[in-house]
Structure formats: structure tokens, C-alpha cells
Amino acid sequence: MSSLVDRVAPRRLGPDFRWLLGSSWASNLGDGLSVAAGPLLVASLTSDARLVALAAAVQWVPGAVLALYAGALADRYDRRSIIIWGNVARVLVLSALTALVASGRATIELILLVLFVVAVIETFVDAASRTVLPMIVPKSDLAIAGARFTFGWVGLNQLLGAPFGAALFVIGPAWPFAAQTVLMALGALLLARIRLPGVVRGPRRHVVHEIGAGLRWAWTHRAMRALILQIFLFNLTYGASWGVLVLYAAQRLGLDEVGFGAMATATALGSLLGTVTYGWLSRRFSIADIMRYGLVVETLTHLGLALTTSPAVAMGILAIFGIHIAYWATTASAVRQRAIPMELQGRVGAAYVMAMLGGMALGSVIGGVLAQRWGILAPYWFGFLGSALLTAVLWRELGHVAHEDARILAAEDDPVDPA
């Protein structure tokens, strides 16, 4: 058992990393339960498609609107306290929801309110959480450490959490929310064991000025600017095709709801394989090659989906795309965390998240318009052509990103000890 623990969380990363990883995995599993249970609860109370859509929207809006402010607070105040008290607040809100559901007094209005409040809390918790890993892990180990966190998101949140949440909902609507409450409490307790180093902060100014300072740093830092532009532009093409994926599955592949779920599972399984093999990959290929050829895979994913009519082929394509998601997310996260000064981690990380969410949201709108006007394949051809053009434009720039990352690692003077 100890050898397995050492392999998952190497001793060199320290006990604080293990507590942080355990907290993250507990929270990810809890969030995964609500991925399925939340929509099922809303659908059990209303058949109004507008309210069902609103239930999804209220969970995304806080992150898009408050991310920069949350990042500024993460840079201004104690990050550990923000995460712990945020999780305590989530436990209290989820406990109230569990009681309402168990008593049969939950209404659609109350559920929407709870979903919104939880999403607001998560925005601030996530902003602070993104800054913790580079505070306790050497820069040379951030990629390996990040891969372990990606496993929590893919394996526990998507693969295990969602179906487990649906199964608990069948037993009783309150059970998945009760389980989520317990897991959130566990996450807060594990995080309380961590002791973070202090952060040297400059003189405090108005929060608007502090947000502006973070944005200026991100824009004037060539590598960070390239990463932010890349995630925004590629998410335009990604959002365009993935926003209509459920329609593509039905109209192009002839799949029902179960088949669409299988497509999502194929992507998640690929991502899980990517997290497991990232250490092997990073020892054999450069950062530049991982990022460059990952964009080639993303480009060919759109093309493959546009050309195939076979569900099996489409799922194979999505599994490969899932591997790319894990490789790209782990690499980009490590590069980002190594480059950003500790006192700016919250604000610059939030700028990246806003670009990511903004690209997805705008891309989804574009995909809907294209599919409505020119058919279901139009978003996929748009994704292929747009991604091909962006890959060509960014090819050399990603080499600069990798060069800057190598310079930062060399300056740290820590030996690279791969997992």
C-alpha cells in the first residue's frame, strides 16, 4: 500500500501535497455526484426546458463574471483560509439543500438559488485553490503534480462521480447531496492539515488597480499572452463543435441518450489514460512538441468527426481527443504556474480561466448559428479550418513558450526527478 501511495504522491513532494491531493480528490468526487444528481433533481420538479437550461446557466455565470475579482482576493488574503471557509460555507448550503430535498419541500426556485450560491462560493474557492500547488511543489515537479490533480477531475469527477450520483438519486433524491456534503466536509478537514508558506505582497491598492496589474502582467508576458490567446481562440472552435455534440450524435450517428453518454465516457476514458501516461510522455518529448502536436490532434478531431458516420469511429476519435485534453491541460497548467509570480497567481490564473470560459461560451453560440443555417456538420468544418489556421499561426510561438519555461526551470536550480 505504501508503495502505491508513493507512486501516486511521491515522498519528495512532501506531506502537504498529499493532504492537498486528498482534499482535491474528495471535493472532485463530491462535485461529480451533483453533475448527474443536479439535473435529475431539476427535471424531477419541472418539464420546462427554459428552467432546466437556467439551472445550468446559473452555475456558469458566477465563474464568468466574478473570476477576476475572486483572483484578486486570492492574491490579497490568506489563500488557505479562503478555501477552508469556502468549503465550510458549501457544506452548510448543501446541508440545507439535503434537508429540503429529504423533507419534500424543495422547490425549483430554491434549487436555482442554492445552485447559484454554491457556484458563487466555488468561484472564490477555485480561484484560491489554483494558487496553492505552486506554493508547495517545486517548479520542476509541477507537471507531475498537476497530472495527479487532473486524474481527480477526470477519474473521480467525470467517470465515477456522475454515475454514482445518478445511482444514489435513484435510491433517494437526497442521498447524492448528503454524500456530497460529507465529501466537502472531508475536503475542508484535509486541507486544514496544510501549512502554506507566506506570500510577499506589495502595498494594497483598490481592487480594480490590482486586477489591472494582473492583466497588464499577463499581456506583457509573451508566453502567458500566447497561452491566454490560444485557449480563447481554440475554445471558439472547440465550443462550436462541442456545443452541438448532442445533436451531432443523434442526427449524424443515429445515437440515443445512452449512445451520447457513451461518447462522453469515451472522452473521459481517454483523459484518464492521458493522466496516467503523462509522466512517461514528459520524459520522452519536449514541452514544445507536446503542445504543438496536441493542437494537431485537436485539429484532426474536428476533421474526423466531420467525415465519419460510424459511432465506433467517432468514439475512438473522442478517446484520442480525451488523451490530448489531459496532456494539454497538465502541460499548460504547469507552464502557467511556473511562470506567474506567486503574488499574481490568483489574478493571472483568473484571466486564463475567463479566456477559457469566454471562448467556450462564444464558440457555443457560433456553433449553434452555423448548425442552424448550414447543417450539423458546419460547426465541425469550422472547427477544422479554424484550428488548422490557428495551429499554423501559433506553431513558432509555442516554441517560445517552451523556451521560456525551460529558462524558468533552469533558474530554479532544482534537479528534475521524474515520477
BELSUL-V774641 format. One record per backbone hydrogen bond with DSSP energy under -1.0 kcal/mol. NH is the residue of the N-H (numbers start at 1). CO is the residue of the C=O. Records with the same first field share a line. If there is no record, write none. Layout:
NH=CO + CO
//
This chain:
5=1
6=2
7=3
8=4
9=5
13=10
14=11
18=14
19=15
20=16
21=17
22=18
23=19
24=20
25=21
26=22
27=23
28=24
29=25
30=26
31=27
32=28
33=29
34=30
37=33
38=34
40=36
41=37
42=38
43=39
44=40
45=42
46=42
52=48
53=49
54=50
55=51
56=52
57=53
58=54
60=57
61=57
64=60
65=61
66=62
70=66
71=67
72=68
73=69
74=70
75=71
76=72
77=73
82=78
83=79
84=80
85=81
86=82
87=83
88=84
89=85
90=86
91=87
92=88
93=89
94=90
95=91
96=92
97=93
98=94
99=95
100=96
101=97
102=98
103=99
105=100
111=107
112=108
113=109
114=110
115=111
116=112
117=113
118=114
119=115
120=116
121=117
122=118
123=119
124=120
125=121
126=122
127=123
128=124
129=125
130=126
131=128
132=129
135=132
136=133
137=133
141=138
142=139
145=141
146=142
147=143
148=144
149=145
150=146
151=147
152=148
153=149
154=150
155=151
157=152
158=153
159=154
160=155
161=156
164=160
165=161
166=162
167=163
168=164
169=165
170=166
171=167
172=168
175=172
178=174
179=175
180=176
181=177
182=178
183=179
184=180
185=181
186=182
187=183
188=184
189=185
190=186
191=187
192=188
193=190
194=191
210=206
211=207
212=208
213=209
214=210
215=211
216=212
217=213
218=214
219=215
220=216
221=217
225=221
226=222
227=223
228=224
229=225
230=226
231=227
232=228
233=229
234=230
235=231
237=233
238=234
239=235
240=236
241=237
242=238
243=239
245=242
248=244
249=245
250=246
251=247
252=248
253=248
255=249
260=256
261=257
262=258
263=259
264=260
265=261
266=262
267=263
268=264
269=265
270=266
271=267
272=268
273=269
274=270
275=271
276=272
277=273
281=277
282=278
283=279
284=281
285=281
290=286
291=287
292=288
293=289
295=291
296=292
297=293
298=294
299=295
300=296
301=297
302=298
303=299
304=300
305=301
306=302
307=303
308=304
314=310
315=311
316=312
317=313
318=314
319=315
320=316
321=317
322=318
323=319
324=320
325=321
326=322
327=323
328=324
329=325
330=326
331=327
332=328
333=329
334=330
335=331
336=332
337=333
338=334
339=335
340=336
344=341
348=344
349=345
350=346
351=347
352=348
353=349
354=350
355=351
356=352
357=353
358=354
359=355
360=356
361=357
362=358
363=359
364=360
365=361
366=362
367=363
368=364
369=365
370=366
371=367
372=368
373=369
374=370
375=371
378=375
381=377
382=378
383=379
384=380
385=381
386=382
387=383
388=384
389=385
390=386
391=387
392=388
393=389
394=390
395=391
398=394
400=396
401=397
402=398
403=399
404=400
405=401
406=402
407=403
408=404
409=405
410=406
411=407
412=408
//
